[in-house]
Amino acid sequence: MKFADLHLHTNSSDGTYTSEEVVEKSKRCGLSAISIVDHDTVDAIDSALEAAEDNEIEVIPGIELSAECDGKEIHILGYLIDHRNKDLTAKIKILKTNRIDRVHKITDKLKDLGVVLAPKVVFDIAQNGIISRLHIARALVEVRAVTTTGEAFRRYIGDSSPAYVLGFKMSPQETISLIKNAGGIPVLAHPYSLHSDELTLKLIELGIMGLEIYYPEHSQGMINFYLDLAKKYNLLATGGSDCHGAAKPEVRIGSVKVPYALVEELKKAKERL
């Protein structure tokens, strides 16, 4: 059987591997296809496609966009997108600015909590990548405010934690439309993280076409539940490791993989769009 890992990040967002390294490591893992779904950026896709030619592995252009609804941060994956779509690239520029502003807001909140973290420390870690909370968590470890990135999320910057800031100005409906207009398939990322079946159903009504069912944090019970949900609402199933390289060393490329048949279903859905 052929397998795919449809949730990988590079250093163009908050991973530590280059796109070339992701492709090479994926090939060594025996994967036939991968999707790089960096947060709010498509900068790694062209170099990944080029590297894939030498490694004989398929790269599916993708993205992970952030939206907000009912006070929650929602991640929506876009598969088989036209990563050069003008509307998409224009929106990405705005999102990049939003993320920079978010760093300043979070570090201000941290200061109020007695934790001094200069934004420059975060920017230096991110380098040219799109900034995410994982960069802030790594910065908090670097200044010894916490000992692990997990502690940073639990104590300060995780959802509902005291220094958390939403900072995204796209609704789920706008995000879904943006992906579809770029020729892509919108899929709800790691639905367990919403902690709300009601919100999941709302997103299905808004036009989500798939659920990321196979995911490191999903128990077998969750997988079964989302499989039933996908069957009931005629949704696609996807999955992947959500590997970020050394930033999350416990999650390796290919640690969650799906049958290539699910990739073929994505392609059929794109043809029907």
C-alpha positions, 0 to 999 in steps of 0.5 A, spaced: 500 500 500 501 507 498 501 512 504 501 519 505 502 524 511 498 530 509 500 535 515 507 537 515 510 544 517 517 547 514 521 553 517 516 557 512 512 557 518 513 554 525 517 548 523 524 547 523 526 543 517 526 546 510 522 544 505 527 540 502 529 536 508 521 535 509 521 532 502 527 528 503 525 525 510 518 523 508 521 519 502 526 515 507 520 514 511 517 510 505 511 515 504 508 516 497 505 523 498 505 529 503 502 535 504 506 541 506 500 545 510 504 551 513 500 556 517 498 562 513 503 561 508 505 558 501 512 560 501 515 553 501 511 549 496 515 551 490 521 549 493 518 542 495 515 541 488 522 542 486 525 537 491 519 532 490 522 531 482 528 528 485 525 524 490 520 521 486 514 523 491 508 527 490 507 534 494 500 536 494 500 544 495 496 546 501 496 551 507 493 551 514 489 558 515 487 561 522 480 563 523 476 565 529 469 564 531 465 564 538 472 566 541 475 560 539 481 559 534 480 555 528 485 552 523 482 550 516 486 546 512 486 547 504 488 542 500 490 542 492 490 549 492 492 554 487 498 557 491 499 562 486 492 565 486 492 572 487 486 573 492 490 568 497 496 571 496 494 578 498 490 575 504 496 572 506 500 578 506 495 581 511 495 575 515 502 576 516 502 583 519 496 580 524 501 575 526 506 580 528 501 585 531 499 578 535 506 577 538 506 584 541 500 583 544 502 577 547 508 579 550 504 585 553 500 581 556 506 576 559 509 583 561 503 584 565 503 577 568 511 579 570 514 575 564 519 579 560 519 577 553 522 582 548 518 581 541 525 581 538 527 574 541 521 571 538 522 574 531 529 572 531 527 564 532 522 565 527 527 568 522 523 569 516 518 564 517 510 566 519 510 567 526 506 562 531 505 561 538 510 555 537 515 561 536 513 564 542 513 558 546 520 557 544 522 564 546 519 563 553 524 557 554 530 560 551 529 566 556 527 561 562 520 563 563 518 556 562 522 549 561 518 546 556 514 549 550 508 545 553 509 548 559 509 555 555 502 553 552 499 551 559 501 556 563 501 562 558 499 562 551 494 556 550 487 557 549 484 560 555 490 561 558 492 568 561 496 571 555 492 568 550 490 573 544 486 571 538 488 576 533 485 573 527 480 577 523 477 572 518 471 568 519 471 560 518 466 562 512 471 567 509 476 562 510 472 556 507 471 561 501 478 563 500 480 556 499 475 554 495 476 560 490 483 558 490 481 551 487 482 547 494 478 543 498 477 546 505 478 541 511 477 542 518 484 541 522 484 537 528 477 537 530 478 535 537 481 542 539 475 545 538 472 541 544 465 543 541 461 538 537 456 544 536 461 548 532 464 542 528 457 541 525 456 549 524 463 549 520 460 543 516 454 547 515 458 553 512 462 548 507 467 544 510 468 538 505 472 534 510 475 532 517 482 531 519 480 524 522 487 521 523 491 525 528 496 524 534 491 527 539 485 523 537 484 517 541 481 511 537 474 513 540 475 520 537 477 517 530 471 512 530 466 518 532 469 523 526 469 517 521 461 516 523 460 524 522 464 524 515 460 518 513 453 522 515 455 528 512 458 526 506 465 529 508 472 527 506 477 524 511 484 526 511 490 525 517 497 527 518 502 527 523 503 535 524 510 534 524 514 541 526 521 538 526 525 539 532 520 544 535 516 538 537 521 532 537 516 527 539 512 528 533 515 525 527 514 525 519 510 519 518 508 517 525 501 518 523 499 516 515 493 515 511 492 510 505 493 514 499 486 512 497 484 518 501 489 522 497 485 520 491 478 522 494 481 529 495 483 529 487 476 527 485 473 532 490 477 537 486 474 535 480 467 536 482 468 543 484 
